[in-house]
Amino acid sequence: EGWAIIDLFTLHFLCLFMQYERHILLILKEAYPDGMPVRRIALNVYNITNTLFAPQDLGKVYLAVAEWLRAESRKSGGAVCKADTRGWYRLNDSSAQVQQLLLEFSPNEEDSWMLWE
């Protein structure tokens, strides 16, 4: 019974972490190619996820975002890499995940007729 509680807690944390990952990638996609400082990324994630019924702690969000960015930037094919400025991160151009993300959210020239101007 106690194991089930820990398992549910871990599952909740992993789901939250995966949700943060998606938000981080979308935020960095908007800041592409320059990147953004960790504090701004964390603040954006906090603003996206903080609701009346699911309040977030900015400090915990910052730590989770910073930890994910650090871990992801250390991977050889990670989606995120460190930018030129200290404390800044940007999307890793050589990552297959990032290339898919950029294709997925960038309008194609053939589809430009669908965009409202």
N, C-alpha and C positions, 0 to 999 in steps of 0.2 A: 504493500500500500504506500509506504514512504517512497519507494522507488518510482512509483507512478507519478507522484507529485514532482519529483526532481525531473522526471522525463518530460512532463508537461511544461515545466518551467524552461527546460532546455529547448523544447520545441518552440515555445513562445519567443524565446530569445533569438533563435535561428530565423524564425519568420520575420521578426522585427529587423534583424541584421540584413536579411535578404531584401526587405523593403527599403532599407537605407541604401543598399548597394544600387538599386535601380534609380533612386532619387539622386544619388551622388553622380552616377553616370549621365543622367539627363541634365543635371546642373552644369557639369563640366562640358557637356556637349554645347550648351548655350555659351559657355566661355571659351569655346574652341577657337583658335589654337593656343591662345595665351595661357589659359589656366586661371586659377583662383587660389587665394590663401585659404588655409584650413579653417580659420575662424568664420570666413564668409560662407564656405561650403556647409559648415555645421549649422550656421544660423539659417541658411536656406532650408536645410533638412528639417530643422526644428520648426520653422514656420509652416512647412508643408505637413508635417506629422502631428503638430500640436493642435488638439481640438478640445472642445468643451467636455466631451465625454471620454477622451483619452489624453489627459494632460501629460506633457513630457517635461523632463528636467533638462534644461539647456546644458548643464554640466555633463550629464550622462550622455546626451546626444553628442556633444563635442568629443568626449572620450571615445565613444563608439566609432564616430566618423574618423577621428585621427588614427585609431587603431586599424581600421579597415584600409585607409589610405596607405599607411605605413606597410602593412602586410602585402597589399596588392602591388605596391611599387617595387617590392623586393622580388616579386616573381619575374622570371625571365620573359614571359609572354603576357604579363599582367596588363589589365586594361588602363592602368594609371601609372604615370611616371612622375618623378620630381621635375619641376620646372627650373628655369635658370635662377629665379629668385628664391631665397631661403624661405621655407614654410609654404611654398606654392606647389600645387600639383596640377597636372594637365593630363589630357587623354594621350595614351601611347599610340602613335600612328601605326606602329608595326603590329599591333594586336589585332587578331582576327575578330575578336568581339567588338572592338571599337570600329573597325572597318564596316562591320555589319550594322552597328548602331548609326554610323554616319549615313550609310545608304538607306537605312530604314526611315530616317527622319529628314532626309534632305529631298526637296522636290526635284523631280526629274524634268529636264527641259521639255520632254514630250508631254508632261503633265502640267505644264505651266498654264495652259488654257483653263485648268480647273481652279486656279487660285484667283481669289477676288482681288482686284486692284483698286 
